C-alpha cells in the first residue's frame, strides 16, 4: 500500500497542473496516476499551434505546451506512475489500480483530484443507418493516425460535427492532400471556436453546412459515400433534401463526454448538463477532500482554462490537508435565461470576488450578461457576441448575505 497526501488521477494538462499546484502549496507527497505510457494526455497528438496564448503569452503546439508542465513535474519530487489503470476509487479516498510492472496497487490519499479528461462520442451514440464499413472514425482517432502513426485514413472526406477537433482535422487532412468535401453541423451554430472556423475552413474553402446531418452510411467493406440531409426546427431530417456524397472517410466530431465512471462510483453529486461533478469555488465536490478539474468536470474550449482550473483544484487540495478550507456559507450559482451552465455550482467560503464561467445556449449578437444576487442585479457586461462553442467568464463581487446568484444572457437591443 502507498500512502500520499494528494493523489491525482490523470496525467494530462489538468492532472499535471493540479499536481504542481498542490506540491507548490504545501502538499508533501503528491502522486500522479496515468494509464498511458507518457504524460501529456491528448496534447501529445495536437501538433497544431494555438495553445498557451493566455498562460504563457506565446503560441505553442500541444506537445510544447505539455512539455512546459512535464519538465516542471520531472524537476520536482512529484511521483508519477505510468501505465497504471485505476479500477476503483472509494469514498475514503482509497485507489485500487493495476500497474504493468508492479501489478495490483492500493493507494491511500489524504486528498484526491479527479483529472481523467474526456472521450469522444462514437458512431454507436448516433444511430446512423447503414452497415459498418471501414473508413468511419472519430476525429480524434484520425488525428492520432495522421500525427502519431503517419497514416492517412482516407482521401475523400466528409466531417460530421463542427467541434474543434473536427475543424482542425479538416485543415490537417487538406494539408496531407485529402479532399475535404464538407463539414455538416446539426445545429445552426458551430461547437468550435470562431478562430478555428476561419483558419481551418474559410481559409481552405471548405463548406460548413449548418442544420445538416448524415442520415445513412453506404458501403460494406469500405465506406463508399454518405447521404446527408437538412434538418427542420425539431432536428428531424427533411426527406426532400437528401443528397448522396461520395467519400471514403467519415470523421465524427459530435461532442466530448467527461470520463466520469470513477466519479460516479464515488457517489458525488453530478451535474446533468455538464455530465461532471457538482463543485464549489474550490473545485471540491460534494465529498470532502475530493476535487475535480479539467475536461472531466466540464468540456473546455481552451487548454489554458484547463490549467487555470487545475491550479485552483491543486491549491485547495493542499489547503484541505491543512484544514484551512472553512465552509461558512452555501450560495447556489444558477443558470438563468440563455445560459447552458455555470461553474462553480456553489460558493461556500468567505471570498469577496469570484470568476464565474458560463456557456450560452445559442448565438447572441450583440449581447449583455446580467448577474443577479437574490433577484437584485449585481453586474452587467456587454459583449459583441456570445457563442455556445466558447466558454466565457465574468468576475463578480459577492454580497455577504447572498443566498443565490444567477447568470442570464440577452440580446443588447
FIKOL-801980 format. One record per residue (C-alpha): residue in three letters; z, x, y. Coordinates in pm, whole numbers, plus 50000, padded with zeros to 5 digits. Each point is the difference from the previous one (the first is absolute). Layout:
# FIKOL-801980
AlaZXY...
***
This chain:
# FIKOL-801980
Unk500005000050000Unk499115011550351Unk502174990250298Unk498505000750352Unk500884987450344Unk496594984550071Unk497274992549748Unk496534992350131Unk497584982449764Unk496475009950102Unk498595032850129Unk497334986250231Unk500165000650381Unk502954975850010Unk502025018149735Unk499425034350152Unk501024989350350Unk503014980249875Unk501305029149790Unk499665024450288Unk501724976250239Unk502894994149760Unk500495037549948Unk499765008050371Unk502594973350076Unk502655013449767Unk499254988749645Unk500865030549789Unk498084993849679Unk496684982050033Unk497604993249712Unk496384988150009Unk498714983449682Unk496184998649978Unk497924987549706Unk496925020450094Unk499455037349942Unk500075007550373Unk501634988050319Unk498054982450274Unk499114967049839Unk496744983650105Unk499545025050283Unk498695025849753Unk496744981049961Unk499654989150365Unk497895029350119Unk498824982150315Unk501685006850334Unk501934976550227Unk503525007649877Unk502815014550208Unk498904988850348Unk503424984750069Unk502275023149800Unk498395033550080Unk497644992650292Unk497255014049779Unk497214984949795Unk500615010649640Unk498564991649661Unk502224983249742Unk500705032249804Unk500775018650325Unk502444972850106Unk501735000449662Unk500155038050003Unk502064999550320Unk502754981449813Unk499565016849661Unk500515034350156Unk503224988350166Unk501264986149668Unk499135032549821Unk501855020150265Unk503104978249963Unk502434996449710Unk498744964949918Unk499504996849624Unk496704985749877Unk499294985649656Unk496244995649941Unk498354983149701Unk503034977149987Unk499674962749937Unk502884977650107Unk500674973749735Unk502894981150154Unk502335000050299Unk503354982349982Unk501984983850278Unk502535028349971Unk497175023550111Unk499545015949658Unk496415010449928Unk498635002249648Unk496825020849976Unk497855021149770Unk498755034850086Unk497115016649819Unk502015032049941Unk503644989350005Unk499734966949819Unk502344971150079Unk502075005050316Unk502714979450168Unk500615004550374Unk503034986750187Unk499484997350375Unk502344993050287Unk497114984650193Unk496544990049882Unk496754999450198Unk497094979949860Unk496665015550102Unk497664990849715Unk497014991150217Unk497444973649909Unk497044993349771Unk496634983150041Unk499104965049892Unk497535001249713Unk497194977449886Unk502454982249772Unk501764985650304Unk496764985950144Unk498584979449711Unk496385008650079Unk497584984649749Unk497895022449778Unk500295025549722Unk501885032950017Unk497335026350059Unk500695035550113Unk499535005750371Unk502864978450130Unk502775020950157Unk502804997250249Unk499185019450316Unk502895023749933Unk498745007749650Unk496575007950139Unk501605021950266Unk501825019749730Unk496775004649801Unk497995012450297Unk502645021050175Unk502025013649707Unk497604999749704Unk496695006450179Unk498504969749824Unk497804973350161Unk500744965549853Unk496654985450112Unk497065000150241Unk499554964050117Unk503304986750126Unk501504966950112Unk503585000150129Unk502204969149982Unk502825000150254Unk500345018550328Unk503265018349940Unk500205035250138Unk499275016949667Unk496904978549954Unk498765008150350Unk500595037149951Unk498244999449663Unk496974983050158Unk499585030950215Unk500925024149719Unk497454985349758Unk497375001150275Unk500725036850060Unk499435006449629Unk496604983450007Unk500824965149876Unk498584968750160Unk502894978050113Unk498324966250037Unk502844980750161Unk503704993550030Unk501024963849930Unk503254986950147Unk501464966449896Unk501814994750329Unk498574998050352Unk501745032650092Unk500265034649850Unk503075012149814Unk499285035550119Unk500445019250323Unk497444994550275Unk499355037350018Unk499015000149633Unk497574971350053Unk498395019350285Unk499925034149832Unk499244989449643Unk497764969550035Unk498534997250349Unk499115037050019Unk498064997249672Unk498444965550053Unk501844985149704Unk500224961950032Unk503444983550002Unk499704963849888Unk503034979650100Unk500814967849808Unk498115013149698Unk501115007749645Unk498635009849660Unk499774969949768Unk498345015449695Unk499525033949836Unk496715005949814Unk499395024549717Unk501445006949656Unk500305037349934Unk499385010350364Unk500224980650323Unk496564987850106Unk500874979250304Unk502364974950156Unk499664965550147Unk501624996750341Unk500714968050191Unk501274988350334Unk503294980949990Unk501094969150190Unk503164994850203Unk501934995049674Unk498625033349869Unk497894981949738Unk496505013949927Unk497114980250151Unk497404995549723Unk497064999050241Unk500875035150119Unk499925017349659Unk498075032850017Unk499305025549727Unk500475036650099Unk498785027749770Unk502575027749953Unk501455022749733Unk503475003250154Unk502524975250138Unk503045014050181Unk503024977550049Unk502115004450311Unk501864967149984Unk503565008750083Unk502945021549899Unk503104989449808Unk503375017850042Unk501165016449675Unk503174979349983Unk500734996249629Unk503045022950037Unk501094981550313Unk499854966949812Unk502255014449729Unk502625007350264Unk500064962850088Unk499955006550374Unk498744973750242Unk496205000750023Unk497614989550278Unk497354976249860Unk497515010250269Unk500155038049976Unk500965000049627Unk502545026650094Unk503775000150039Unk501824982850285Unk501545027650215Unk502045004450315Unk499325024850280Unk501415028849790Unk497404991149729Unk502904991249770Unk499334971849754Unk502414972049911Unk501565024149747Unk502195025050184Unk498905036049960Unk496444990949903Unk497345006250264Unk496234993950003Unk497185014550209Unk496255004750011Unk497434978849819Unk502504988049742Unk501704981550286Unk496874987450178Unk496445013050006Unk499405022550300Unk496755007350178Unk501015035150117Unk501775026849797Unk501695011250324Unk501924967049999Unk500935005849636Unk501595033250096Unk501874984650293Unk501404972549782Unk500935024549723Unk501875021250255Unk502104969350085Unk500744993049633Unk500905036149923Unk502225003950303Unk501924968249921Unk500335008449631Unk501815031550111Unk502154979650239Unk500844975749720Unk501465028649797Unk502295007750296Unk501104963350018Unk498714999350357Unk497764969349977Unk502074970650122Unk498514965549955Unk501594982450294Unk497584971150051Unk497204979849839Unk497004993450226Unk496994985749821Unk496565011450116Unk497424972449949Unk496224996950012Unk498934974050253Unk496634985450092Unk496995021149893Unk502255027249851Unk499515007749629Unk503175020549963Unk502525020750192Unk502035030449901Unk502945005149982Unk501154966249870Unk503585003850124Unk501995019250260Unk503485008749871Unk501325029650200Unk501055004250364Unk496735013550134Unk498834992350352Unk496225004249954Unk497624994549711Unk496325003749917Unk498794968549827Unk496835004149794Unk497744970049952Unk496584988349884Unk498104969750127Unk498294973649788Unk496724999850193Unk498105018750268Unk501314991650349Unk498165012650307Unk501445004550260Unk503544996049870Unk503624996450102Unk502945007149771Unk503254982150080Unk503425008649858Unk502764973750007Unk503745003549940Unk501514966849892Unk497114981750168Unk500225018750331Unk497095022750090Unk501105036049979Unk496765019050060Unk496234995750034Unk497285025549939Unk496314996650086Unk497335015549780Unk496215000650018Unk499704989549635Unk502104994149690Unk498405004149657Unk501484990849658Unk498935033749862Unk502135019750247Unk503775001450011Unk501534998050346Unk503425007350141Unk502124987650287Unk503255015650124Unk502774976150101Unk503515000850144Unk502314981349762Unk502414974650153Unk503565005549878Unk500584964149891Unk496544991749860Unk499764981749668Unk496244998349955Unk497015018650143Unk496454987149960Unk496615014950084Unk496984979050100Unk496425007850103Unk497604979250205Unk496805002850194Unk500445012550356Unk498294972050188
***
